[in-house]
Amino acid sequence: MADNKKFDGIRLGRFKLSFNSPVILSFAILSLGALLLSYISFGAIRDWLFMSYHSSLLNPLTYLRFFTHVLGHSGWDHFIGNMAYLLLLGPMLEEKYSSKKVLIVILVTAFVTAIINYILFPQIAICGASGVVFAMILMTSFTSFKEGEIPLTFILVAIIYLGKEIFDGIFIQDDISNLSHILGGVVGGAFGYILNIKRKSN
C-alpha cells in the first residue's frame, strides 16, 4: 500500500527541520536560484526571464515575466534585503491565511506592479520582490483587525512606508521602483482587509 504521508520536515536526531512555510520558502529558493543564474550568465538570464519591461505582446515571455520578475534581483544586497523581510513576515501570514492565499497575493502583486509599469513607464525595467515585501508589510498590519475599526498600526505603517515611497518617488531619483513598492502596499492592504473581513464573518 502506498505511503500517503505528507512531507513535513527532515529529522535530525532529536530535532526536526520543518518546512513550515512552503510558499515562502519555495519563493526564497527560487529567488536564490534566479540570482545565481543571473551571476553565471552575467545578467542575461535575469534580463530574459526575471525582469519585466516593455517587450512585444506577441512574445509569450512578456506574459511570463509579468509574474517571474519578482524572483529576479540586481545583486546580493537587493536579494538579502528583500528575503530578510519576506522570511520574517511571510511564514506568519501563511500560517494565518493559508499557503494558497499567500501565493495568490504574490501572484496578484507581481501582475499588478508589472502591468502598471508596462503601461505607464515603458522605458523602465523592474525586478525584485520589493512589491511583494510591501504587500506583506501592509497585510501584517491587519493581523489584529476588528470589524468596524481601522487598526492604528495600519495607518502608521501606511504613513511610514508608503509615505516614504511617495516622497522618494517625487524628490529622489534612483534605481528603485517606488511605484512597485506603493502598488505592493496597496495590494497587501486590500488583501489584508478583505481576508480579515471574511474571517470575521465566518
Rosetta silent file (secondary structure, phi, psi, omega in degrees, C-alpha in Angstrom):
SEQUENCE: MADNKKFDGIRLGRFKLSFNSPVILSFAILSLGALLLSYISFGAIRDWLFMSYHSSLLNPLTYLRFFTHVLGHSGWDHFIGNMAYLLLLGPMLEEKYSSKKVLIVILVTAFVTAIINYILFPQIAICGASGVVFAMILMTSFTSFKEGEIPLTFILVAIIYLGKEIFDGIFIQDDISNLSHILGGVVGGAFGYILNIKRKSN
SCORE:     score description
SCORE:     0.000 S_00000001
   1 L     0.000  135.574 -176.162    0.000    0.000    0.000 S_00000001
   2 L   -69.459  145.617  178.149    1.382    3.428   -0.958 S_00000001
   3 L   -88.595  114.418 -177.415    2.513    5.745    1.801 S_00000001
   4 L  -100.550   20.080 -179.996    0.491    8.953    1.526 S_00000001
   5 L   -62.989  137.074  178.981    2.179   10.739    4.425 S_00000001
   6 L   -79.803  134.097  178.248    2.658   14.439    3.829 S_00000001
   7 L   -68.153  124.044 -179.571    6.258   15.652    3.900 S_00000001
   8 L  -128.956    8.563  175.994    6.645   17.944    6.895 S_00000001
   9 E   151.396 -179.235 -179.084   10.380   18.121    7.502 S_00000001
  10 E  -116.806  127.943 -179.161   13.697   16.380    7.910 S_00000001
  11 E   -80.704  125.654  176.952   14.547   14.546   11.101 S_00000001
  12 E  -123.402   84.711 -177.365   17.942   15.496   12.595 S_00000001
  13 L    65.142 -123.282 -179.419   18.384   13.305   15.671 S_00000001
  14 L   -76.776  -13.844 -174.796   16.105   14.648   18.399 S_00000001
  15 E  -111.987  159.629  177.556   15.087   17.629   16.272 S_00000001
  16 E  -123.967  127.018  175.758   13.106   18.064   13.071 S_00000001
  17 E   -84.660  103.983 -171.035   13.920   20.639   10.415 S_00000001
  18 E   -91.494  140.450  174.647   10.387   21.644    9.415 S_00000001
  19 L   -89.407   71.738 -165.096    9.294   23.007    6.051 S_00000001
  20 L   -74.507  -19.155 -175.664    6.981   25.339    7.936 S_00000001
  21 L  -141.552   80.462 -170.596    6.125   27.784    5.155 S_00000001
  22 H   -58.379  -40.827 -178.271    6.157   26.063    1.753 S_00000001
  23 H   -67.964  -48.020 -177.800    5.189   29.058   -0.395 S_00000001
  24 H   -67.053  -44.322  179.027    7.602   31.500    1.221 S_00000001
  25 H   -64.110  -40.326  177.521   10.480   29.008    1.390 S_00000001
  26 H   -64.534  -40.259  177.681    9.917   27.998   -2.232 S_00000001
  27 H   -61.026  -45.251 -179.940    9.839   31.660   -3.230 S_00000001
  28 H   -64.029  -41.409 -179.756   13.136   32.301   -1.436 S_00000001
  29 H   -66.574  -43.146  177.920   14.782   29.234   -3.004 S_00000001
  30 H   -64.479  -38.099  177.851   13.583   30.173   -6.494 S_00000001
  31 H   -65.098  -40.663  176.810   14.817   33.741   -5.993 S_00000001
  32 H   -63.187  -43.805  177.601   18.214   32.447   -4.924 S_00000001
  33 H   -60.500  -41.822  178.499   18.324   30.211   -7.996 S_00000001
  34 H   -63.541  -38.798  179.339   17.416   33.152  -10.228 S_00000001
  35 H   -66.703  -43.160  178.754   20.165   35.256   -8.666 S_00000001
  36 H   -63.704  -41.563  177.162   22.789   32.531   -9.152 S_00000001
  37 H   -63.435  -35.650  177.881   21.711   32.060  -12.777 S_00000001
  38 H   -63.327  -44.448  179.012   21.976   35.805  -13.238 S_00000001
  39 H   -65.946  -42.834 -178.775   25.571   35.839  -11.979 S_00000001
  40 H   -62.214  -37.153 -176.579   26.526   32.795  -14.057 S_00000001
  41 L   -96.414    9.607 -178.075   25.088   34.375  -17.209 S_00000001
  42 L    56.951   38.602  175.591   26.367   37.908  -16.427 S_00000001
  43 L    90.521   -9.086 -175.066   22.780   39.145  -16.115 S_00000001
  44 H   -65.365  -43.480 -179.119   21.490   37.662  -19.378 S_00000001
  45 H   -69.089  -37.154  176.123   19.115   35.138  -17.779 S_00000001
  46 H   -60.060  -47.352 -179.350   17.770   37.744  -15.365 S_00000001
  47 H   -65.249  -29.247 -176.627   17.005   40.084  -18.281 S_00000001
  48 H   -81.044  -40.425 -171.995   15.453   37.224  -20.245 S_00000001
  49 H  -120.065  -28.240 -168.152   13.260   35.635  -17.547 S_00000001
  50 L  -120.416   32.758  175.828   13.323   37.587  -14.276 S_00000001
  51 L  -147.459  133.017 -178.904   12.836   41.224  -15.283 S_00000001
  52 E  -100.963  131.066  179.678    9.689   42.886  -16.621 S_00000001
  53 L  -152.310  177.604 -172.909    9.996   45.563  -19.298 S_00000001
  54 L   -81.881   80.436  176.308    8.150   46.869  -22.348 S_00000001
  55 L  -103.515  172.011 -175.724    8.613   43.982  -24.781 S_00000001
  56 L   -62.008  138.612  176.831    6.291   42.864  -27.579 S_00000001
  57 L   -73.357   -8.747  174.981    2.899   41.486  -26.568 S_00000001
  58 L   -83.598  -10.640  179.063    3.398   38.878  -29.290 S_00000001
  59 L   -90.117  117.011 -179.180    6.253   37.429  -27.263 S_00000001
  60 H   -57.437  -28.933 -179.276    4.967   34.765  -24.783 S_00000001
  61 H   -67.260  -23.330  176.596    7.836   35.599  -22.417 S_00000001
  62 H   -58.030  -43.952 -178.312    6.348   39.061  -21.919 S_00000001
  63 H   -73.434  -35.930  176.457    3.419   37.488  -20.066 S_00000001
  64 H   -64.103  -42.135 -178.105    5.652   35.090  -18.136 S_00000001
  65 H   -68.244  -20.574  174.718    7.844   37.984  -16.969 S_00000001
  66 H   -58.127  -24.631 -178.714    4.741   39.762  -15.619 S_00000001
  67 H  -108.862  -37.864 -173.560    4.963   37.158  -12.826 S_00000001
  68 H   -80.275  -10.716 -178.515    8.586   35.982  -12.700 S_00000001
  69 H   -62.441  -23.971 -179.612   10.119   39.457  -12.342 S_00000001
  70 H   -71.565  -14.365  178.545    9.558   39.251   -8.573 S_00000001
  71 H   -86.614  -19.136 -177.558   12.105   36.406   -8.432 S_00000001
  72 L   -86.039  148.649  177.230   14.899   38.449  -10.017 S_00000001
  73 L  -141.484  152.894 -175.387   17.255   40.731   -8.111 S_00000001
  74 L   -77.327  -18.165 -179.124   20.000   43.139   -9.124 S_00000001
  75 L   178.499 -177.309 -176.448   22.534   41.738   -6.646 S_00000001
  76 H   -64.070  -39.872 -179.447   23.147   40.172   -3.244 S_00000001
  77 H   -62.638  -43.835  177.766   22.250   43.302   -1.265 S_00000001
  78 H   -61.304  -45.457 -179.699   18.937   43.611   -3.080 S_00000001
  79 H   -63.978  -49.936 -176.106   18.223   39.899   -2.579 S_00000001
  80 H   -64.489  -40.697  178.983   19.201   39.771    1.102 S_00000001
  81 H   -60.078  -43.942  179.778   17.229   42.915    1.953 S_00000001
  82 H   -71.753  -42.553 -177.324   14.042   41.505    0.439 S_00000001
  83 H   -66.702  -32.416  179.178   14.478   37.967    1.746 S_00000001
  84 H   -59.940  -46.938  177.359   15.052   39.191    5.308 S_00000001
  85 H   -68.006  -43.439 -176.434   11.589   40.811    5.354 S_00000001
  86 H   -61.279  -45.790 -177.956    9.979   38.004    3.357 S_00000001
  87 H   -74.077  -20.675  176.798   11.231   35.220    5.647 S_00000001
  88 H   -80.743  -45.678 -173.984   10.278   37.237    8.728 S_00000001
  89 H   -91.811  -36.287 -172.681    6.725   38.195    7.710 S_00000001
  90 H   -57.969  -49.377 -178.705    5.738   35.527    5.186 S_00000001
  91 H   -59.217  -36.691  178.671    5.527   32.447    7.437 S_00000001
  92 H   -65.504  -42.134  179.013    3.267   34.241    9.898 S_00000001
  93 H   -68.692  -37.667  179.938    0.911   35.294    7.085 S_00000001
  94 H   -66.231  -37.595  177.937    0.998   31.829    5.526 S_00000001
  95 H   -69.469  -36.686 -176.705    0.055   30.259    8.862 S_00000001
  96 H   -75.710  -42.805 -171.315   -2.743   32.785    9.429 S_00000001
  97 H  -107.748  -17.872 -177.645   -4.291   32.841    5.952 S_00000001
  98 L   103.551  153.304 -179.585   -3.076   29.594    4.257 S_00000001
  99 H   -62.689  -40.162 -177.832   -0.427   28.908    1.631 S_00000001
 100 H   -60.576  -45.625 -177.744   -2.910   29.273   -1.219 S_00000001
 101 H   -67.733  -38.583  177.504   -3.952   32.794   -0.232 S_00000001
 102 H   -64.684  -39.898  177.046   -0.349   33.947    0.251 S_00000001
 103 H   -62.272  -41.010  178.118    0.508   32.567   -3.191 S_00000001
 104 H   -62.242  -42.260  178.297   -2.433   34.489   -4.663 S_00000001
 105 H   -60.209  -44.198  179.107   -1.199   37.698   -3.012 S_00000001
 106 H   -61.187  -46.544 -177.552    2.275   37.159   -4.504 S_00000001
 107 H   -66.739  -42.352  179.242    0.881   36.499   -7.994 S_00000001
 108 H   -65.156  -43.499  178.869   -1.537   39.446   -7.896 S_00000001
 109 H   -61.028  -45.523  179.166    1.189   41.786   -6.621 S_00000001
 110 H   -59.125  -47.391 -176.798    3.582   40.617   -9.340 S_00000001
 111 H   -66.903  -46.550 -177.727    0.995   41.089  -12.088 S_00000001
 112 H   -61.870  -46.952 -179.228   -0.311   44.468  -10.886 S_00000001
 113 H   -64.399  -39.019 -178.575    3.152   46.001  -10.482 S_00000001
 114 H   -70.143  -45.599 -174.965    4.311   44.653  -13.864 S_00000001
 115 H   -69.644  -37.515  177.607    1.242   45.647  -15.888 S_00000001
 116 H   -67.142  -42.387  178.077    1.082   49.173  -14.419 S_00000001
 117 H   -64.169  -39.630  179.636    4.799   49.636  -15.038 S_00000001
 118 H   -60.810  -42.010 -176.025    4.397   48.256  -18.580 S_00000001
 119 H   -78.110  -47.219 -171.527    1.622   50.736  -19.386 S_00000001
 120 H   -89.035  -29.930 -175.970    2.815   53.877  -17.600 S_00000001
 121 L  -130.706   69.621 -175.790    6.605   53.550  -17.698 S_00000001
 122 L   -63.940  -16.414 -178.682    7.620   51.679  -20.870 S_00000001
 123 L   -89.596   -3.276 -175.230   11.203   52.900  -20.540 S_00000001
 124 L  -112.041  132.934  173.847   11.725   51.314  -17.083 S_00000001
 125 L  -101.280  142.777 -179.894   12.523   47.667  -16.341 S_00000001
 126 E  -126.982  147.016  171.914   11.666   46.231  -12.918 S_00000001
 127 L  -155.627  158.928  177.841   12.759   43.184  -10.955 S_00000001
 128 L   114.373  160.111 -176.123   12.808   42.100   -7.330 S_00000001
 129 L   -94.086   15.537 -176.446   10.460   41.100   -4.527 S_00000001
 130 H   -60.695  -40.288  178.113   10.123   44.587   -3.043 S_00000001
 131 H   -62.873  -39.988  177.438    6.490   44.907   -4.097 S_00000001
 132 H   -64.420  -42.013  179.000    5.711   41.535   -2.512 S_00000001
 133 H   -60.663  -45.316  179.341    7.517   42.596    0.670 S_00000001
 134 H   -65.158  -35.525  176.016    5.468   45.805    0.889 S_00000001
 135 H   -60.536  -42.654 -178.340    2.288   43.801    0.330 S_00000001
 136 H   -72.060  -33.048  176.302    3.194   41.593    3.283 S_00000001
 137 H   -61.965  -45.884  179.979    4.121   44.560    5.471 S_00000001
 138 H   -70.090  -36.441  177.051    0.670   46.074    4.931 S_00000001
 139 H   -62.808  -40.640 -178.578   -1.049   42.694    5.348 S_00000001
 140 H   -61.663  -33.071 -178.364    0.735   42.161    8.657 S_00000001
 141 L   -68.655  -10.881  178.823   -0.656   45.424    9.989 S_00000001
 142 L   -97.165    5.024 -173.869   -4.172   43.916    9.696 S_00000001
 143 L   -63.098  -25.647  179.388   -3.459   40.903   11.915 S_00000001
 144 L  -107.501   26.737 -176.544   -5.360   42.442   14.849 S_00000001
 145 L   -64.998  137.744  172.788   -8.198   43.793   12.700 S_00000001
 146 L  -125.669  141.707 -176.762  -11.689   44.043   14.230 S_00000001
 147 L   -58.900  134.465  179.656  -14.839   44.747   12.230 S_00000001
 148 L    85.976    2.379 -179.105  -15.787   48.406   12.227 S_00000001
 149 L  -125.303  150.763  172.156  -12.303   49.511   13.250 S_00000001
 150 L  -109.991  116.621 -177.090   -9.250   50.722   11.346 S_00000001
 151 L   -60.924  131.401  176.733   -6.063   49.441   13.022 S_00000001
 152 H   -60.597  -33.794  178.353   -3.765   52.252   14.111 S_00000001
 153 H   -60.519  -38.148  178.693   -0.861   50.002   13.113 S_00000001
 154 H   -63.135  -45.023 -179.157   -2.173   50.010    9.527 S_00000001
 155 H   -62.286  -44.999 -178.931   -2.330   53.818    9.460 S_00000001
 156 H   -65.404  -43.180  178.646    1.184   54.165   10.887 S_00000001
 157 H   -62.699  -43.112  179.406    2.641   51.574    8.528 S_00000001
 158 H   -61.732  -42.758  179.973    0.938   53.239    5.562 S_00000001
 159 H   -66.245  -46.813 -174.736    2.285   56.659    6.572 S_00000001
 160 H   -69.573  -52.029 -173.683    5.816   55.447    7.286 S_00000001
 161 H   -81.431  -53.439 -177.666    6.351   53.043    4.399 S_00000001
 162 H   -71.751  -36.222  176.697    4.085   54.310    1.629 S_00000001
 163 H   -60.338  -41.778  177.649    4.635   57.944    2.565 S_00000001
 164 H   -63.118  -42.021 -179.051    8.376   57.448    2.245 S_00000001
 165 H   -65.584  -39.557  177.770    7.976   55.787   -1.156 S_00000001
 166 H   -64.139  -44.321  179.111    5.788   58.631   -2.445 S_00000001
 167 H   -61.420  -48.092 -179.047    8.305   61.203   -1.174 S_00000001
 168 H   -62.995  -38.686 -179.546   11.259   59.331   -2.688 S_00000001
 169 H   -64.324  -32.405 -178.530    9.419   58.891   -5.978 S_00000001
 170 H   -84.248  -42.907 -168.861    8.802   62.644   -6.248 S_00000001
 171 H  -107.769  -16.042 -175.684   12.042   64.091   -4.882 S_00000001
 172 L  -120.240  125.327  177.718   14.721   61.396   -5.185 S_00000001
 173 L   -98.167  113.674  177.589   15.933   59.946   -8.477 S_00000001
 174 L  -146.144 -169.865 -177.288   17.409   56.455   -8.038 S_00000001
 175 L   -92.942    8.207 -177.778   17.169   52.945   -9.472 S_00000001
 176 L   -92.038  132.709  178.523   14.437   51.830   -7.059 S_00000001
 177 L   -83.992   92.127 -179.300   10.933   51.421   -8.436 S_00000001
 178 H   -63.594  -31.464  179.339    8.936   53.306   -5.829 S_00000001
 179 H   -62.037  -39.279  177.891    5.750   52.613   -7.773 S_00000001
 180 H   -61.247  -40.936  178.774    6.218   48.850   -7.265 S_00000001
 181 H   -63.521  -46.261 -178.518    6.513   49.417   -3.521 S_00000001
 182 H   -63.953  -46.873 -179.920    3.401   51.583   -3.428 S_00000001
 183 H   -63.897  -40.121  176.707    1.340   49.199   -5.564 S_00000001
 184 H   -60.560  -42.258  177.732    2.513   46.242   -3.500 S_00000001
 185 H   -63.225  -40.251  178.161    1.436   48.034   -0.350 S_00000001
 186 H   -63.535  -45.204  178.528   -1.980   48.805   -1.844 S_00000001
 187 H   -61.531  -46.527 -179.627   -2.462   45.162   -2.874 S_00000001
 188 H   -63.250  -41.815  178.516   -1.352   43.913    0.555 S_00000001
 189 H   -64.055  -41.556  179.160   -3.584   46.367    2.379 S_00000001
 190 H   -64.174  -44.939  179.414   -6.579   45.392    0.232 S_00000001
 191 H   -66.445  -41.005  178.778   -5.983   41.671    0.752 S_00000001
 192 H   -59.016  -42.570  178.842   -5.397   42.146    4.485 S_00000001
 193 H   -66.585  -49.120 -176.641   -8.728   43.959    4.801 S_00000001
 194 H   -63.887  -46.038 -177.769  -10.709   41.521    2.631 S_00000001
 195 H   -65.308  -35.903  179.616   -9.284   38.366    4.200 S_00000001
 196 H   -74.757  -33.747  174.644   -9.909   39.606    7.722 S_00000001
 197 H   -60.566  -44.397 -179.718  -13.471   40.666    6.861 S_00000001
 198 H   -64.779  -39.786  179.752  -14.118   37.136    5.587 S_00000001
 199 H   -64.897  -37.899 -178.705  -12.585   35.545    8.691 S_00000001
 200 H   -70.465  -31.098 -176.624  -14.785   37.664   10.969 S_00000001
 201 H   -82.001  -16.175 -179.143  -17.940   36.797    9.005 S_00000001
 202 L   -81.236    0.000    0.000  -17.305   33.015    9.117 S_00000001
